[in-house]
Amino acid sequence: MIAGLLMIFAGRRRVPVYAVMIAACLVAVAAVHSALAEDVVDQKIRAEMLAKKDGRLAHIESEYNSIFITKRRTELVLTTQVKGERYTESIANLADPDDLPMKYVQAMTAALLYPPELKRILMIGLGGGSIPIYLGRFMPEATIDTVEIDPGIIKAAKEYFGIRETSRLRYIASDGRVFLNRNKDAYDVIFVDAFLNGYVPFHLLTKEFFTLVKQRLTPGGVAAFNVHDGTRLFDSTLVTLRAVFATVDLYPSGAYETIMVATDTPALDNDALKARAETLQQRYQFRFAMTKLATMRMKKPPHPKADVLTDDFAPVNVYDVTPSKRR
């Protein structure tokens, strides 16, 4: 396999030396995980992308998005464009499949600290597949379903980011809420990171949707939501989640996003959270240590006065650009 991948570079001219060296390391790292589980990322595609020149690699017009794939040295970036504005949806490190370059994605994995078991995981929103790839490589026993409304995003993630379906990883073209309504399976963790045209679709932020998510969780299960912070929408999302779940913990990414982790179990104190983090880290050896992520939990989360979002009232586009009234 290593020889085959390196031949990709051998037939090319003016390929930077660092790209060849990184490609060799990429395959070596992949071999470690491949020995334990089915490979969830196509290393050949990653090596081919790494060998390409920097700049735009593709512009794809799908049913829902104007998609751009751009290479920046070892990074592959998926962005969408709406009315001239670019939105970064995903960044992959082509030289290291276990890396999570975006801070909020690292923070989302803190949700793993809560459930008693980690057998079934659902991801709503795909991008370049950072979370399913990361979890699939470190958690070879978990079954992971990823639901993405835009088939064009799924196609781009397969062709450029090298995501692979396996016996335990599925990529499903569907609206997240429609999928939960039709699929009665329960999950230990449900991640929601779904943006369309720069915003979270309103029907994925309402009390009714959060109630549906709660119904699809196993006992002790948890849901994690990526939310832009500092906005009126952040306040309303937090208030709405608290109207449905007993516990909502906050994990700021430090990059204008906060992960809201919601569960119907009582809140864990710091010692219990630390103990779970140590156990998980010892078992799975995550690149981004659970012990560090546990320390990111907000010590004094806000309790804003804000509107509860419902299917009949959810002005998310307005609230997302309106500053929070908190001081």
Buried (B, 14 or more C-beta within 10 A) or exposed (E): EBEEBBEBBEEEEEBBEEBBEBBBEBBEBBEEBBEEBBBBBBBBBBBBBBBBEEEEBEEBEBEBBBBBBBBEBBBBBBBBBEEEEBBEBBBBBBBBBBBBBBBBBBBBBBBBBBBEEBBBBBBBBBBBBBBBBBBBBBBBEBBBBBBBBBBBBBBBBBBBBBBBBEEBBEBBBBBBBEBBEEBEEBBBBBBBBBBBBBBBBBBBBBBBBBEBBBEBBBEEBBBBBBBBBEBBBBBBBBBBBBBBBEBBBBBBBEEEBBBBBBBBBEEBEEEEBBBBBBEBBEEBEBBBBBBEBBBBBEEEBBEBEBBBBBEEEBBBBEBBEEEBEEE
